[in-house]
Amino acid sequence: MQIYLTARSSSFLLLDERTGSTVPRSELLRSLWGYEAGAFTRTVDTHVASLRQKLEGNPGRPELILTVPGVGYNSWD
């Protein structure tokens, strides 16, 4: 099965090459969308939901892209 990802989605996945470490939402917003610190937006959450639909067997119970409440996102170990 082939999965097609946008350049931004690929960058999102590559940003967390530090497997097991959490990437703060603020870093994702700055690195991928150019938003300044403190910006409130659902952009990251919407993007993660879209990636989960493409990559996860059960997006409602993610195993690959994990949410760290109040911090950001963590990739699989």
N, CA, C and O atoms as a Tripos MOL2 file, in Angstrom:
@<TRIPOS>MOLECULE
protein
  308   307    77     0     0
PROTEIN
NO_CHARGES

@<TRIPOS>ATOM
      1 N           0.8420   -1.1750    0.0000 N.3       1 MET1
      2 CA          0.0000    0.0000    0.0000 C.3       1 MET1
      3 C           0.8930    1.2460    0.0000 C.2       1 MET1
      4 O           1.8330    1.3430    0.7880 O.2       1 MET1
      5 N           0.5970    2.1750   -0.8700 N.am      2 GLN2
      6 CA          1.3380    3.4270   -0.9340 C.3       2 GLN2
      7 C           0.5600    4.5140   -0.2060 C.2       2 GLN2
      8 O          -0.6650    4.5940   -0.2920 O.2       2 GLN2
      9 N           1.3020    5.3430    0.5110 N.am      3 ILE3
     10 CA          0.7180    6.4790    1.2090 C.3       3 ILE3
     11 C           1.3810    7.7280    0.6630 C.2       3 ILE3
     12 O           2.6070    7.8350    0.6530 O.2       3 ILE3
     13 N           0.5820    8.6610    0.2150 N.am      4 TYR4
     14 CA          1.1040    9.9070   -0.3340 C.3       4 TYR4
     15 C           1.0590   10.9890    0.7330 C.2       4 TYR4
     16 O           0.0160   11.2420    1.3360 O.2       4 TYR4
     17 N           2.1950   11.6170    0.9570 N.am      5 LEU5
     18 CA          2.2940   12.6830    1.9460 C.3       5 LEU5
     19 C           2.7220   13.9770    1.2690 C.2       5 LEU5
     20 O           3.4830   13.9720    0.3010 O.2       5 LEU5
     21 N           2.2220   15.0700    1.7930 N.am      6 THR6
     22 CA          2.6550   16.3760    1.3060 C.3       6 THR6
     23 C           4.0700   16.6420    1.8220 C.2       6 THR6
     24 O           4.5630   15.9360    2.7010 O.2       6 THR6
     25 N           4.7050   17.6510    1.2740 N.am      7 ALA7
     26 CA          6.0500   18.0270    1.7330 C.3       7 ALA7
     27 C           6.0170   18.4090    3.2070 C.2       7 ALA7
     28 O           6.9360   18.0750    3.9540 O.2       7 ALA7
     29 N           4.9690   19.1050    3.6300 N.am      8 ARG8
     30 CA          4.8590   19.5170    5.0270 C.3       8 ARG8
     31 C           4.6740   18.2940    5.9340 C.2       8 ARG8
     32 O           5.2520   18.2360    7.0190 O.2       8 ARG8
     33 N           3.8870   17.3370    5.5020 N.am      9 SER9
     34 CA          3.6990   16.1210    6.2940 C.3       9 SER9
     35 C           5.0060   15.3610    6.4470 C.2       9 SER9
     36 O           5.3210   14.8570    7.5250 O.2       9 SER9
     37 N           5.7550   15.2820    5.3720 N.am     10 SER10
     38 CA          7.0620   14.6150    5.4300 C.3      10 SER10
     39 C           7.9890   15.3600    6.3820 C.2      10 SER10
     40 O           8.7040   14.7420    7.1710 O.2      10 SER10
     41 N           7.9760   16.6790    6.3070 N.am     11 SER11
     42 CA          8.8110   17.4900    7.2070 C.3      11 SER11
     43 C           8.3930   17.2960    8.6510 C.2      11 SER11
     44 O           9.2390   17.2370    9.5440 O.2      11 SER11
     45 N           7.1040   17.1980    8.8840 N.am     12 PHE12
     46 CA          6.5910   16.9710   10.2310 C.3      12 PHE12
     47 C           7.1610   15.6770   10.7950 C.2      12 PHE12
     48 O           7.6300   15.6410   11.9320 O.2      12 PHE12
     49 N           7.1190   14.6360   10.0080 N.am     13 LEU13
     50 CA          7.6160   13.3330   10.4650 C.3      13 LEU13
     51 C           9.1340   13.3480   10.6470 C.2      13 LEU13
     52 O           9.6500   12.7200   11.5720 O.2      13 LEU13
     53 N           9.8440   14.0480    9.7880 N.am     14 LEU14
     54 CA         11.2970   14.1160    9.8930 C.3      14 LEU14
     55 C          11.7560   14.9990   11.0370 C.2      14 LEU14
     56 O          12.8560   14.8210   11.5600 O.2      14 LEU14
     57 N          10.9150   15.9570   11.4310 N.am     15 LEU15
     58 CA         11.2880   16.8650   12.5110 C.3      15 LEU15
     59 C          11.5410   16.1030   13.8010 C.2      15 LEU15
     60 O          12.3670   16.5060   14.6200 O.2      15 LEU15
     61 N          10.8300   15.0090   13.9750 N.am     16 ASP16
     62 CA         11.0050   14.2310   15.1930 C.3      16 ASP16
     63 C          11.8790   13.0170   14.9350 C.2      16 ASP16
     64 O          11.4800   11.8870   15.2180 O.2      16 ASP16
     65 N          13.0570   13.2440   14.4050 N.am     17 GLU17
     66 CA         14.0080   12.1470   14.2190 C.3      17 GLU17
     67 C          14.5130   11.6560   15.5620 C.2      17 GLU17
     68 O          15.0720   10.5640   15.6680 O.2      17 GLU17
     69 N          14.3140   12.4630   16.5740 N.am     18 ARG18
     70 CA         14.7250   12.0890   17.9350 C.3      18 ARG18
     71 C          13.6520   11.1710   18.5200 C.2      18 ARG18
     72 O          12.9090   11.5730   19.4150 O.2      18 ARG18
     73 N          13.5720    9.9800   18.0320 N.am     19 THR19
     74 CA         12.5460    9.0350   18.4370 C.3      19 THR19
     75 C          12.4250    8.9780   19.9500 C.2      19 THR19
     76 O          13.4090    8.8180   20.6730 O.2      19 THR19
     77 N          11.1940    9.1140   20.4010 N.am     20 GLY20
     78 CA         10.9250    9.0450   21.8240 C.3      20 GLY20
     79 C          10.9460   10.3870   22.5180 C.2      20 GLY20
     80 O          10.6000   10.4650   23.6960 O.2      20 GLY20
     81 N          11.3440   11.4590   21.8250 N.am     21 SER21
     82 CA         11.3280   12.7630   22.4710 C.3      21 SER21
     83 C          10.1420   13.5760   21.9600 C.2      21 SER21
     84 O           9.7030   13.4270   20.8200 O.2      21 SER21
     85 N           9.6490   14.4210   22.8210 N.am     22 THR22
     86 CA          8.4750   15.2220   22.5070 C.3      22 THR22
     87 C           8.8760   16.4980   21.7810 C.2      22 THR22
     88 O           9.8170   17.1850   22.1790 O.2      22 THR22
     89 N           8.1520   16.8030   20.7170 N.am     23 VAL23
     90 CA          8.3560   18.0490   19.9850 C.3      23 VAL23
     91 C           7.2390   18.9950   20.4080 C.2      23 VAL23
     92 O           6.0650   18.7040   20.1800 O.2      23 VAL23
     93 N           7.5910   20.1210   21.0180 N.am     24 PRO24
     94 CA          6.5670   21.0730   21.4580 C.3      24 PRO24
     95 C           5.7670   21.6390   20.2770 C.2      24 PRO24
     96 O           6.2980   21.8190   19.1810 O.2      24 PRO24
     97 N           4.4780   21.9140   20.5220 N.am     25 ARG25
     98 CA          3.6150   22.5110   19.4960 C.3      25 ARG25
     99 C           4.2400   23.7970   18.9730 C.2      25 ARG25
    100 O           4.2000   24.0660   17.7720 O.2      25 ARG25
    101 N           4.8230   24.6000   19.8810 N.am     26 SER26
    102 CA          5.4030   25.8840   19.4730 C.3      26 SER26
    103 C           6.5310   25.6820   18.4600 C.2      26 SER26
    104 O           6.6820   26.4770   17.5320 O.2      26 SER26
    105 N           7.3190   24.6250   18.6340 N.am     27 GLU27
    106 CA          8.4000   24.3370   17.6900 C.3      27 GLU27
    107 C           7.8410   23.9070   16.3420 C.2      27 GLU27
    108 O           8.3590   24.3060   15.2980 O.2      27 GLU27
    109 N           6.7970   23.1030   16.3570 N.am     28 LEU28
    110 CA          6.1590   22.6880   15.1100 C.3      28 LEU28
    111 C           5.5850   23.8930   14.3730 C.2      28 LEU28
    112 O           5.7650   24.0300   13.1630 O.2      28 LEU28
    113 N           4.8900   24.7680   15.1080 N.am     29 LEU29
    114 CA          4.3050   25.9560   14.4910 C.3      29 LEU29
    115 C           5.3770   26.8570   13.8840 C.2      29 LEU29
    116 O           5.2000   27.3800   12.7840 O.2      29 LEU29
    117 N           6.4730   27.0360   14.5900 N.am     30 ARG30
    118 CA          7.5510   27.8960   14.1070 C.3      30 ARG30
    119 C           8.2720   27.2600   12.9210 C.2      30 ARG30
    120 O           8.4980   27.9150   11.9040 O.2      30 ARG30
    121 N           8.6270   25.9970   13.0520 N.am     31 SER31
    122 CA          9.4360   25.3260   12.0290 C.3      31 SER31
    123 C           8.6760   25.0490   10.7330 C.2      31 SER31
    124 O           9.2260   25.2000    9.6420 O.2      31 SER31
    125 N           7.4180   24.6470   10.8550 N.am     32 LEU32
    126 CA          6.6790   24.2180    9.6680 C.3      32 LEU32
    127 C           5.7520   25.2720    9.0860 C.2      32 LEU32
    128 O           5.4950   25.2760    7.8820 O.2      32 LEU32
    129 N           5.2420   26.1760    9.9380 N.am     33 TRP33
    130 CA          4.2780   27.1650    9.4590 C.3      33 TRP33
    131 C           4.7580   28.6070    9.6110 C.2      33 TRP33
    132 O           4.1290   29.5240    9.0830 O.2      33 TRP33
    133 N           5.8640   28.8180   10.3260 N.am     34 GLY34
    134 CA          6.3920   30.1570   10.4910 C.3      34 GLY34
    135 C           5.6710   31.0140   11.5080 C.2      34 GLY34
    136 O           5.8540   32.2310   11.5260 O.2      34 GLY34
    137 N           4.8520   30.4050   12.3600 N.am     35 TYR35
    138 CA          4.1450   31.1570   13.3980 C.3      35 TYR35
    139 C           5.0960   31.5120   14.5290 C.2      35 TYR35
    140 O           6.0280   30.7670   14.8300 O.2      35 TYR35
    141 N           4.8540   32.6460   15.1460 N.am     36 GLU36
    142 CA          5.6370   33.0730   16.2990 C.3      36 GLU36
    143 C           5.1710   32.3480   17.5540 C.2      36 GLU36
    144 O           4.0560   31.8280   17.6100 O.2      36 GLU36
    145 N           6.0400   32.3230   18.5590 N.am     37 ALA37
    146 CA          5.6970   31.7000   19.8460 C.3      37 ALA37
    147 C           4.4670   32.3750   20.4210 C.2      37 ALA37
    148 O           4.2940   33.5870   20.2950 O.2      37 ALA37
    149 N           3.6230   31.5910   21.0470 N.am     38 GLY38
    150 CA          2.4250   32.1210   21.6820 C.3      38 GLY38
    151 C           1.2190   32.1660   20.7650 C.2      38 GLY38
    152 O           0.1230   32.5020   21.2160 O.2      38 GLY38
    153 N           1.3840   31.8430   19.5070 N.am     39 ALA39
    154 CA          0.2470   31.8500   18.5810 C.3      39 ALA39
    155 C          -0.6970   30.7120   18.9520 C.2      39 ALA39
    156 O          -0.2680   29.5820   19.1800 O.2      39 ALA39
    157 N          -1.9760   31.0240   19.0070 N.am     40 PHE40
    158 CA         -2.9570   29.9740   19.2810 C.3      40 PHE40
    159 C          -3.6330   29.5990   17.9730 C.2      40 PHE40
    160 O          -4.2790   30.4240   17.3260 O.2      40 PHE40
    161 N          -3.4750   28.3750   17.6110 N.am     41 THR41
    162 CA         -4.0830   27.8850   16.3780 C.3      41 THR41
    163 C          -4.2630   26.3790   16.4850 C.2      41 THR41
    164 O          -3.5430   25.7060   17.2210 O.2      41 THR41
    165 N          -5.2120   25.8710   15.7580 N.am     42 ARG42
    166 CA         -5.4540   24.4240   15.7230 C.3      42 ARG42
    167 C          -4.7520   23.7900   14.5190 C.2      42 ARG42
    168 O          -5.0160   22.6330   14.1910 O.2      42 ARG42
    169 N          -3.8770   24.5250   13.8710 N.am     43 THR43
    170 CA         -3.1900   24.0450   12.6770 C.3      43 THR43
    171 C          -2.4630   22.7310   12.9230 C.2      43 THR43
    172 O          -2.6050   21.7880   12.1450 O.2      43 THR43
    173 N          -1.6890   22.6620   13.9940 N.am     44 VAL44
    174 CA         -0.9220   21.4430   14.2850 C.3      44 VAL44
    175 C          -1.8740   20.2850   14.5610 C.2      44 VAL44
    176 O          -1.6750   19.1820   14.0530 O.2      44 VAL44
    177 N          -2.9000   20.5310   15.3590 N.am     45 ASP45
    178 CA         -3.8490   19.4630   15.7040 C.3      45 ASP45
    179 C          -4.5520   18.9230   14.4680 C.2      45 ASP45
    180 O          -4.7350   17.7140   14.3280 O.2      45 ASP45
    181 N          -4.9420   19.8140   13.5780 N.am     46 THR46
    182 CA         -5.6050   19.4030   12.3440 C.3      46 THR46
    183 C          -4.6550   18.5970   11.4670 C.2      46 THR46
    184 O          -5.0510   17.5970   10.8680 O.2      46 THR46
    185 N          -3.4200   19.0300   11.3940 N.am     47 HIS47
    186 CA         -2.4180   18.3270   10.5920 C.3      47 HIS47
    187 C          -2.1420   16.9300   11.1680 C.2      47 HIS47
    188 O          -2.0390   15.9590   10.4190 O.2      47 HIS47
    189 N          -2.0250   16.8360   12.4780 N.am     48 VAL48
    190 CA         -1.7920   15.5420   13.1200 C.3      48 VAL48
    191 C          -2.9790   14.6090   12.8740 C.2      48 VAL48
    192 O          -2.7910   13.4250   12.5940 O.2      48 VAL48
    193 N          -4.1950   15.1380   12.9770 N.am     49 ALA49
    194 CA         -5.3820   14.3140   12.7210 C.3      49 ALA49
    195 C          -5.3590   13.7590   11.2980 C.2      49 ALA49
    196 O          -5.7040   12.5990   11.0740 O.2      49 ALA49
    197 N          -4.9550   14.5860   10.3440 N.am     50 SER50
    198 CA         -4.8710   14.1430    8.9550 C.3      50 SER50
    199 C          -3.8010   13.0600    8.7850 C.2      50 SER50
    200 O          -4.0280   12.0630    8.1000 O.2      50 SER50
    201 N          -2.6390   13.2570    9.4090 N.am     51 LEU51
    202 CA         -1.5750   12.2460    9.3460 C.3      51 LEU51
    203 C          -2.0240   10.9330    9.9830 C.2      51 LEU51
    204 O          -1.7480    9.8520    9.4620 O.2      51 LEU51
    205 N          -2.7090   11.0380   11.0970 N.am     52 ARG52
    206 CA         -3.1900    9.8190   11.7620 C.3      52 ARG52
    207 C          -4.1630    9.0570   10.8720 C.2      52 ARG52
    208 O          -4.1430    7.8270   10.8470 O.2      52 ARG52
    209 N          -5.0180    9.7760   10.1410 N.am     53 GLN53
    210 CA         -5.9480    9.1160    9.2200 C.3      53 GLN53
    211 C          -5.1910    8.3220    8.1570 C.2      53 GLN53
    212 O          -5.6370    7.2570    7.7300 O.2      53 GLN53
    213 N          -4.0520    8.8450    7.7390 N.am     54 LYS54
    214 CA         -3.2640    8.1900    6.6940 C.3      54 LYS54
    215 C          -2.3840    7.0600    7.2220 C.2      54 LYS54
    216 O          -2.1760    6.0630    6.5310 O.2      54 LYS54
    217 N          -1.8660    7.2100    8.4430 N.am     55 LEU55
    218 CA         -0.8230    6.3060    8.9280 C.3      55 LEU55
    219 C          -1.2530    5.2910    9.9830 C.2      55 LEU55
    220 O          -0.6910    4.1990   10.0660 O.2      55 LEU55
    221 N          -2.2330    5.6490   10.7720 N.am     56 GLU56
    222 CA         -2.6150    4.7950   11.8990 C.3      56 GLU56
    223 C          -3.6590    3.7600   11.4840 C.2      56 GLU56
    224 O          -4.5480    4.0540   10.6850 O.2      56 GLU56
    225 N          -3.5470    2.5620   12.0230 N.am     57 GLY57
    226 CA         -4.5610    1.5400   11.7990 C.3      57 GLY57
    227 C          -5.8840    1.9400   12.4270 C.2      57 GLY57
    228 O          -6.9460    1.6980   11.8540 O.2      57 GLY57
    229 N          -5.8250    2.5550   13.6090 N.am     58 ASN58
    230 CA         -6.9960    3.0570   14.3160 C.3      58 ASN58
    231 C          -6.6660    4.4720   14.7970 C.2      58 ASN58
    232 O          -6.1120    4.6420   15.8840 O.2      58 ASN58
    233 N          -7.0000    5.4860   13.9990 N.am     59 PRO59
    234 CA         -6.6300    6.8610   14.3470 C.3      59 PRO59
    235 C          -7.1550    7.3290   15.7030 C.2      59 PRO59
    236 O          -6.5860    8.2380   16.3080 O.2      59 PRO59
    237 N          -8.2200    6.7240   16.1750 N.am     60 GLY60
    238 CA         -8.7700    7.0880   17.4760 C.3      60 GLY60
    239 C          -7.9270    6.5800   18.6390 C.2      60 GLY60
    240 O          -8.0570    7.0630   19.7640 O.2      60 GLY60
    241 N          -7.0740    5.6160   18.3700 N.am     61 ARG61
    242 CA         -6.1580    5.0650   19.3670 C.3      61 ARG61
    243 C          -4.7570    5.0400   18.7510 C.2      61 ARG61
    244 O          -4.2370    3.9710   18.4290 O.2      61 ARG61
    245 N          -4.1570    6.2030   18.5890 N.am     62 PRO62
    246 CA         -2.8790    6.2980   17.8750 C.3      62 PRO62
    247 C          -1.7340    5.5670   18.5710 C.2      62 PRO62
    248 O          -1.6390    5.5360   19.7980 O.2      62 PRO62
    249 N          -0.8870    4.9910   17.7580 N.am     63 GLU63
    250 CA          0.3090    4.3090   18.2520 C.3      63 GLU63
    251 C           1.5850    4.9040   17.6540 C.2      63 GLU63
    252 O           2.6790    4.6600   18.1610 O.2      63 GLU63
    253 N           1.4490    5.6740   16.5890 N.am     64 LEU64
    254 CA          2.6200    6.2200   15.8990 C.3      64 LEU64
    255 C           2.8960    7.6780   16.2550 C.2      64 LEU64
    256 O           4.0390    8.0500   16.5200 O.2      64 LEU64
    257 N           1.8570    8.4960   16.2600 N.am     65 ILE65
    258 CA          2.0000    9.9120   16.6060 C.3      65 ILE65
    259 C           1.1840   10.1180   17.8750 C.2      65 ILE65
    260 O          -0.0470   10.1090   17.8510 O.2      65 ILE65
    261 N           1.8860   10.3010   18.9700 N.am     66 LEU66
    262 CA          1.2350   10.3850   20.2730 C.3      66 LEU66
    263 C           1.1490   11.8210   20.7660 C.2      66 LEU66
    264 O           2.0740   12.6090   20.5720 O.2      66 LEU66
    265 N           0.0370   12.1540   21.4010 N.am     67 THR67
    266 CA         -0.1460   13.4800   21.9830 C.3      67 THR67
    267 C           0.4060   13.4840   23.3920 C.2      67 THR67
    268 O           0.1440   12.5700   24.1730 O.2      67 THR67
    269 N           1.1690   14.5110   23.7140 N.am     68 VAL68
    270 CA          1.6400   14.7500   25.0720 C.3      68 VAL68
    271 C           0.8740   15.9970   25.5280 C.2      68 VAL68
    272 O           1.2520   17.1170   25.1870 O.2      68 VAL68
    273 N          -0.2060   15.7990   26.3040 N.am     69 PRO69
    274 CA         -1.0850   16.9130   26.6680 C.3      69 PRO69
    275 C          -0.3280   18.1080   27.2500 C.2      69 PRO69
    276 O           0.5150   17.9710   28.1370 O.2      69 PRO69
    277 N          -0.6620   19.2730   26.7180 N.am     70 GLY70
    278 CA         -0.0610   20.5080   27.1940 C.3      70 GLY70
    279 C           1.3500   20.7730   26.7000 C.2      70 GLY70
    280 O           1.9370   21.8060   27.0210 O.2      70 GLY70
    281 N           1.9080   19.8330   25.9080 N.am     71 VAL71
    282 CA          3.2890   19.9860   25.4380 C.3      71 VAL71
    283 C           3.3660   19.9390   23.9220 C.2      71 VAL71
    284 O           3.6900   20.9430   23.2860 O.2      71 VAL71
    285 N           3.0760   18.7970   23.3410 N.am     72 GLY72
    286 CA          3.2170   18.6400   21.8980 C.3      72 GLY72
    287 C           2.9540   17.2210   21.4580 C.2      72 GLY72
    288 O           1.9840   16.5940   21.8840 O.2      72 GLY72
    289 N           3.8190   16.7180   20.6050 N.am     73 TYR73
    290 CA          3.6380   15.3860   20.0300 C.3      73 TYR73
    291 C           4.9180   14.5890   20.1220 C.2      73 TYR73
    292 O           6.0240   15.1300   20.1110 O.2      73 TYR73
    293 N           4.7310   13.2910   20.2130 N.am     74 ASN74
    294 CA          5.8290   12.3560   20.3760 C.3      74 ASN74
    295 C           5.6200   11.2580   19.3200 C.2      74 ASN74
    296 O           4.4900   10.8590   19.0410 O.2      74 ASN74
    297 N           6.7050   10.7920   18.7540 N.am     75 SER75
    298 CA          6.6000    9.7080   17.7790 C.3      75 SER75
    299 C           6.7590    8.3610   18.4760 C.2      75 SER75
    300 O           7.0410    8.2720   19.6710 O.2      75 SER75
    301 N           6.5680    7.3400   17.6890 N.am     76 TRP76
    302 CA          6.6860    5.9820   18.1980 C.3      76 TRP76
    303 C           8.0750    5.7390   18.7530 C.2      76 TRP76
    304 O           9.0460    6.3720   18.3400 O.2      76 TRP76
    305 N           8.1520    4.8160   19.6920 N.am     77 ASP77
    306 CA          9.4530    4.4260   20.2830 C.3      77 ASP77
    307 C          10.0650    3.3060   19.4810 C.2      77 ASP77
    308 O          11.1550    2.8350   19.8090 O.2      77 ASP77
@<TRIPOS>BOND
     1     1     2 1
     2     2     3 1
     3     3     4 2
     4     3     5 am
     5     5     6 1
     6     6     7 1
     7     7     8 2
     8     7     9 am
     9     9    10 1
    10    10    11 1
    11    11    12 2
    12    11    13 am
    13    13    14 1
    14    14    15 1
    15    15    16 2
    16    15    17 am
    17    17    18 1
    18    18    19 1
    19    19    20 2
    20    19    21 am
    21    21    22 1
    22    22    23 1
    23    23    24 2
    24    23    25 am
    25    25    26 1
    26    26    27 1
    27    27    28 2
    28    27    29 am
    29    29    30 1
    30    30    31 1
    31    31    32 2
    32    31    33 am
    33    33    34 1
    34    34    35 1
    35    35    36 2
    36    35    37 am
    37    37    38 1
    38    38    39 1
    39    39    40 2
    40    39    41 am
    41    41    42 1
    42    42    43 1
    43    43    44 2
    44    43    45 am
    45    45    46 1
    46    46    47 1
    47    47    48 2
    48    47    49 am
    49    49    50 1
    50    50    51 1
    51    51    52 2
    52    51    53 am
    53    53    54 1
    54    54    55 1
    55    55    56 2
    56    55    57 am
    57    57    58 1
    58    58    59 1
    59    59    60 2
    60    59    61 am
    61    61    62 1
    62    62    63 1
    63    63    64 2
    64    63    65 am
    65    65    66 1
    66    66    67 1
    67    67    68 2
    68    67    69 am
    69    69    70 1
    70    70    71 1
    71    71    72 2
    72    71    73 am
    73    73    74 1
    74    74    75 1
    75    75    76 2
    76    75    77 am
    77    77    78 1
    78    78    79 1
    79    79    80 2
    80    79    81 am
    81    81    82 1
    82    82    83 1
    83    83    84 2
    84    83    85 am
    85    85    86 1
    86    86    87 1
    87    87    88 2
    88    87    89 am
    89    89    90 1
    90    90    91 1
    91    91    92 2
    92    91    93 am
    93    93    94 1
    94    94    95 1
    95    95    96 2
    96    95    97 am
    97    97    98 1
    98    98    99 1
    99    99   100 2
   100    99   101 am
   101   101   102 1
   102   102   103 1
   103   103   104 2
   104   103   105 am
   105   105   106 1
   106   106   107 1
   107   107   108 2
   108   107   109 am
   109   109   110 1
   110   110   111 1
   111   111   112 2
   112   111   113 am
   113   113   114 1
   114   114   115 1
   115   115   116 2
   116   115   117 am
   117   117   118 1
   118   118   119 1
   119   119   120 2
   120   119   121 am
   121   121   122 1
   122   122   123 1
   123   123   124 2
   124   123   125 am
   125   125   126 1
   126   126   127 1
   127   127   128 2
   128   127   129 am
   129   129   130 1
   130   130   131 1
   131   131   132 2
   132   131   133 am
   133   133   134 1
   134   134   135 1
   135   135   136 2
   136   135   137 am
   137   137   138 1
   138   138   139 1
   139   139   140 2
   140   139   141 am
   141   141   142 1
   142   142   143 1
   143   143   144 2
   144   143   145 am
   145   145   146 1
   146   146   147 1
   147   147   148 2
   148   147   149 am
   149   149   150 1
   150   150   151 1
   151   151   152 2
   152   151   153 am
   153   153   154 1
   154   154   155 1
   155   155   156 2
   156   155   157 am
   157   157   158 1
   158   158   159 1
   159   159   160 2
   160   159   161 am
   161   161   162 1
   162   162   163 1
   163   163   164 2
   164   163   165 am
   165   165   166 1
   166   166   167 1
   167   167   168 2
   168   167   169 am
   169   169   170 1
   170   170   171 1
   171   171   172 2
   172   171   173 am
   173   173   174 1
   174   174   175 1
   175   175   176 2
   176   175   177 am
   177   177   178 1
   178   178   179 1
   179   179   180 2
   180   179   181 am
   181   181   182 1
   182   182   183 1
   183   183   184 2
   184   183   185 am
   185   185   186 1
   186   186   187 1
   187   187   188 2
   188   187   189 am
   189   189   190 1
   190   190   191 1
   191   191   192 2
   192   191   193 am
   193   193   194 1
   194   194   195 1
   195   195   196 2
   196   195   197 am
   197   197   198 1
   198   198   199 1
   199   199   200 2
   200   199   201 am
   201   201   202 1
   202   202   203 1
   203   203   204 2
   204   203   205 am
   205   205   206 1
   206   206   207 1
   207   207   208 2
   208   207   209 am
   209   209   210 1
   210   210   211 1
   211   211   212 2
   212   211   213 am
   213   213   214 1
   214   214   215 1
   215   215   216 2
   216   215   217 am
   217   217   218 1
   218   218   219 1
   219   219   220 2
   220   219   221 am
   221   221   222 1
   222   222   223 1
   223   223   224 2
   224   223   225 am
   225   225   226 1
   226   226   227 1
   227   227   228 2
   228   227   229 am
   229   229   230 1
   230   230   231 1
   231   231   232 2
   232   231   233 am
   233   233   234 1
   234   234   235 1
   235   235   236 2
   236   235   237 am
   237   237   238 1
   238   238   239 1
   239   239   240 2
   240   239   241 am
   241   241   242 1
   242   242   243 1
   243   243   244 2
   244   243   245 am
   245   245   246 1
   246   246   247 1
   247   247   248 2
   248   247   249 am
   249   249   250 1
   250   250   251 1
   251   251   252 2
   252   251   253 am
   253   253   254 1
   254   254   255 1
   255   255   256 2
   256   255   257 am
   257   257   258 1
   258   258   259 1
   259   259   260 2
   260   259   261 am
   261   261   262 1
   262   262   263 1
   263   263   264 2
   264   263   265 am
   265   265   266 1
   266   266   267 1
   267   267   268 2
   268   267   269 am
   269   269   270 1
   270   270   271 1
   271   271   272 2
   272   271   273 am
   273   273   274 1
   274   274   275 1
   275   275   276 2
   276   275   277 am
   277   277   278 1
   278   278   279 1
   279   279   280 2
   280   279   281 am
   281   281   282 1
   282   282   283 1
   283   283   284 2
   284   283   285 am
   285   285   286 1
   286   286   287 1
   287   287   288 2
   288   287   289 am
   289   289   290 1
   290   290   291 1
   291   291   292 2
   292   291   293 am
   293   293   294 1
   294   294   295 1
   295   295   296 2
   296   295   297 am
   297   297   298 1
   298   298   299 1
   299   299   300 2
   300   299   301 am
   301   301   302 1
   302   302   303 1
   303   303   304 2
   304   303   305 am
   305   305   306 1
   306   306   307 1
   307   307   308 2
@<TRIPOS>SUBSTRUCTURE
     1 MET1         2 RESIDUE 1 A MET
     2 GLN2         6 RESIDUE 1 A GLN
     3 ILE3        10 RESIDUE 1 A ILE
     4 TYR4        14 RESIDUE 1 A TYR
     5 LEU5        18 RESIDUE 1 A LEU
     6 THR6        22 RESIDUE 1 A THR
     7 ALA7        26 RESIDUE 1 A ALA
     8 ARG8        30 RESIDUE 1 A ARG
     9 SER9        34 RESIDUE 1 A SER
    10 SER10       38 RESIDUE 1 A SER
    11 SER11       42 RESIDUE 1 A SER
    12 PHE12       46 RESIDUE 1 A PHE
    13 LEU13       50 RESIDUE 1 A LEU
    14 LEU14       54 RESIDUE 1 A LEU
    15 LEU15       58 RESIDUE 1 A LEU
    16 ASP16       62 RESIDUE 1 A ASP
    17 GLU17       66 RESIDUE 1 A GLU
    18 ARG18       70 RESIDUE 1 A ARG
    19 THR19       74 RESIDUE 1 A THR
    20 GLY20       78 RESIDUE 1 A GLY
    21 SER21       82 RESIDUE 1 A SER
    22 THR22       86 RESIDUE 1 A THR
    23 VAL23       90 RESIDUE 1 A VAL
    24 PRO24       94 RESIDUE 1 A PRO
    25 ARG25       98 RESIDUE 1 A ARG
    26 SER26      102 RESIDUE 1 A SER
    27 GLU27      106 RESIDUE 1 A GLU
    28 LEU28      110 RESIDUE 1 A LEU
    29 LEU29      114 RESIDUE 1 A LEU
    30 ARG30      118 RESIDUE 1 A ARG
    31 SER31      122 RESIDUE 1 A SER
    32 LEU32      126 RESIDUE 1 A LEU
    33 TRP33      130 RESIDUE 1 A TRP
    34 GLY34      134 RESIDUE 1 A GLY
    35 TYR35      138 RESIDUE 1 A TYR
    36 GLU36      142 RESIDUE 1 A GLU
    37 ALA37      146 RESIDUE 1 A ALA
    38 GLY38      150 RESIDUE 1 A GLY
    39 ALA39      154 RESIDUE 1 A ALA
    40 PHE40      158 RESIDUE 1 A PHE
    41 THR41      162 RESIDUE 1 A THR
    42 ARG42      166 RESIDUE 1 A ARG
    43 THR43      170 RESIDUE 1 A THR
    44 VAL44      174 RESIDUE 1 A VAL
    45 ASP45      178 RESIDUE 1 A ASP
    46 THR46      182 RESIDUE 1 A THR
    47 HIS47      186 RESIDUE 1 A HIS
    48 VAL48      190 RESIDUE 1 A VAL
    49 ALA49      194 RESIDUE 1 A ALA
    50 SER50      198 RESIDUE 1 A SER
    51 LEU51      202 RESIDUE 1 A LEU
    52 ARG52      206 RESIDUE 1 A ARG
    53 GLN53      210 RESIDUE 1 A GLN
    54 LYS54      214 RESIDUE 1 A LYS
    55 LEU55      218 RESIDUE 1 A LEU
    56 GLU56      222 RESIDUE 1 A GLU
    57 GLY57      226 RESIDUE 1 A GLY
    58 ASN58      230 RESIDUE 1 A ASN
    59 PRO59      234 RESIDUE 1 A PRO
    60 GLY60      238 RESIDUE 1 A GLY
    61 ARG61      242 RESIDUE 1 A ARG
    62 PRO62      246 RESIDUE 1 A PRO
    63 GLU63      250 RESIDUE 1 A GLU
    64 LEU64      254 RESIDUE 1 A LEU
    65 ILE65      258 RESIDUE 1 A ILE
    66 LEU66      262 RESIDUE 1 A LEU
    67 THR67      266 RESIDUE 1 A THR
    68 VAL68      270 RESIDUE 1 A VAL
    69 PRO69      274 RESIDUE 1 A PRO
    70 GLY70      278 RESIDUE 1 A GLY
    71 VAL71      282 RESIDUE 1 A VAL
    72 GLY72      286 RESIDUE 1 A GLY
    73 TYR73      290 RESIDUE 1 A TYR
    74 ASN74      294 RESIDUE 1 A ASN
    75 SER75      298 RESIDUE 1 A SER
    76 TRP76      302 RESIDUE 1 A TRP
    77 ASP77      306 RESIDUE 1 A ASP
